[in-house]
Amino acid sequence: MRVKGLIAIAVPLLALLVTASASLALQYREQEARDAGRASFNLIGAANGVLGGALNGETGVRGYAATRDPLFLQPYYTMRNRMATDRATFRSAATRAGDVPEEQAANASAGRVIAQLERIRAAVARGAPASQLTRLLEQGKRSMDVLRAQIASTRSRATRMMLSQRAAVDRMETGIDVVTIVGVVLGLLAGLAGVALFASGISRRVAAAAANADRLGAGQPVVPADHSDDEIGRLADSLARAEKLLASRSAQLVAARDEALKANQAKNAFLSSTSHELRTPLNSILGFTQLLELSDLGRADRESVQRILAAGRHLLALINELIDIARIESGELSVSLEPVTVRALLADVCQLMTPLAAEREIELLQQCTRPGLAVYADWQRLSQVMVNLISNAVKYNRRGGSITITCQEHEDGQVAIAVTDTGPGLSGADLDRIFIPFERLAAEDSDVEGTGIGLPLAHALAQVMHGELRAMSWLGHGSTFTVSLDRAPELAQVPGQVSRSVPRAPAGRAPNADQPVLTLLYVEDNPANVEVVARYLENRERCRMLAAASGAEGLAAAAEHRPDLVLLDLHLTDMTGDQVLSALRAEPATGDIPVTVLSADASPRVIRRLLTAGAWAYLTKPLDLARLGELLDSFEASTPASAGAARWQAVIRKAGS
């Protein structure tokens, strides 16, 4: 193929080279003819200049001789001033035109004419007799006639030469056109010959190779090609090798995908286990600490208990944030996007963050004036984002500073919620790092608490809600963090936001007058958790708790005692909470007993599954005893309307998360 290709390229190139050479030679000769014609034309002009100057000088001198008026000498003086230049131009033009002898003779005659005209002028000026002037004028006329004849001869030869060169130029232009046409024809013929050379067999093999490449791209087997040592043959061999390599890599990718799926499943199991294993001991720590807080303690002991509670809740928040980040990275964090009223949500968040801001004498200002302005978001997750932003604004603010929260609608259908503080601000380099997990920007050297995952989590949550979190900062003037979300239609109130009061237990089962008003069955395999709830209930009158350490014991106790409420742990030693719940619902004697799941697993997927399976509510561990108290208060009160079921689930879900 290489030899054929070189031949196919060389033939038209050779034709082009021959044509170009002939054309260049003709163009060179044409240029020479043009130059010669131009020189002849210039020679004619120069000769006319010399003759015209001499005639003007002669006319002036003769007029002066006839009238003796010096005004007639003006053309003569003009001629004398220009004659030297005109003669030099004439000499140069004659040299270029190759007519030097004629030019020399004409220039000599012009010199004699000028000399005789000067003698006539001088004779007239000194008053010479008429006879002398007549003789001088006759001599001058003869010299002028000679100059005229010489100039005429020069112009005649130059004219003939110019016409001859013009005819030569015309012939050469015609020759150039002919050579160009011949070259184009030869080039086309040579090109066609090259195409024919290549088309013979090569196009078929190239088409076959292209078809094999398409099959390879589509994952289909290639068609075997005839063996050849040229480039197309090597291409066919390469495609065959690529097919084998692709099959091998595809098998490797399938194996890698399977491994990744297994790793993802293992990670999910690890997250669920980690959540449960870390939150379960925290349940005991925070539970007993809350019991101590309810006890009669001294001031120092109460402060110690409050410190334990604060540290435990901080650790719980850290665990939740770590698990949330892992779920976001794995794509498992699901949100429920619905219209959320911005002003109502900010009011809840500001009420929660006001005590933290008051500790540092920081003023918290909310400037969202439109009551009905709403965005598409998950209420819980957007609250989590705003809590993180305001908490950071408090921690990194100056004492006595301020935090301003504003909301503004943009023309692109977005609503921007901005949190602006009066802290020290951030540099440009720090702004590029604030959304990197565990990056605290040298805060570890200060007294500011934190792990560096609050802002990355807020940033990720904003993206999950189809929004964006941006940061701007000015050193010495504070920072602004802005959450942008899609605008929703204006609402009169927040959808799904319900009263903080807890609805009553369902109707249909009156308490036994010989027993306490409320009987609880706590199915839990962790004795510490059971003791926390039992000790909490010691101070509640007309309330009795039964405990079961396994699922089987719980089912037996529920069938025997028919409690008013079942508190069910999700992870038991003999069976899962799902199985216990299904068994309770399957028996007519226990099918209507409200079941509240208590578990350290805070996965939204698990919560939705249990609520769908028939759980009345889902409380996450560590258990908030105050929330449990609200639940018990509702059951100890009078019989309610059954319409509060869905509302109760929403309240407990929100309180537990």
Secondary structure, DSSP 8 states (H G I E B T S, - for coil): -HHHHHHHHHHHHHHHHHHHHHHHHHHHHHHHHHHHHHHHHHHHHHHHHHHHHHHHHHHHHHHHHHH--GGGGHHHHHHHHHHHHHHHHHHHHHHHHT-HHHHHHHHHHHHHHHHHHHHHHHHHHTT--HHHHHHHHHHHHHHHHHHHHHHHHHHHHHHHHHHHHHHHHHHHHHHHHHHHHHHHHHHHHHHHHHHHHHHTTHHHHHHHHHHHHHHHHTT---------SSHHHHHHHHHHHHHHHHHHHHHHHHHHHHHHHHHHHHHHHHHHHHHHHHHHHHHHHHHHHHHHHHS---HHHHHHHHHHHHHHHHHHHHHHHHHHHHHHHHT------EEEEHHHHHHHHHHHHHHHHHHTT-EEEEE---TT-EEEE-HHHHHHHHHHHHHHHHHTS-TT-EEEEEEEE-TTSEEEEEEEE-S----HHHHTTTTSTT--TTGGGSS----S-HHHHHHHHHHHTT-EEEEEEETTTEEEEEEEEEEE---SS-TT---SS-----SS----TTS-SEEEEEE-S-HHHHHHHHHHHTTSTTEEEEEESSHHHHHHHHHHH--SEEEEESB-SSSBHHHHHHHHHHSTTTTTS-EEEEES---HHHHHHHHHHT-SEEEESS--HHHHHHHHHHHHS----GGGHHHHHHHHHHHH-
